[in-house]
Amino acid sequence: MIGVVHEQKTQTVQSRVQSNSSAIRDKRRQNDSPRRGKANAETGAQYELYPAQVNTWKRELLENASELFDKGKSASKAKTDAIAENDELYRQIGKLKVERDFLAERSAQLGLLPEKPW
């Protein structure tokens, strides 16, 4: 229809998971059936989505499913990296504090500033 504006829906992650799992279940049931495309249409109608969107999400899920199980490894690596970065930052802070204290003492000895103005 010309002149009709359709409001685009924003899907939550939970709704994507539900529609994908439903589409995959339907595909398993109809794996050898000639009406494979109808499963996406039925799932799309059930969740108020276009069949093409269901198909896209299903393909993305199947292509990236292995990452779901690898997240534990990548999460522990990210945690280790974050700890190492924090250690490095604390080391730098300690070094800067020592330098600041030294310069404050030398300034006080030279009469430039009172000792430790902070």
HELIX and SHEET records of a PDB file:
HELIX    1   1 VAL A   13  ARG A   29  1                                  17    
HELIX    2   2 ARG A   36  GLN A   46  1                                  11    
HELIX    3   3 PRO A   51  GLN A  109  1                                  59    
END                                                                             
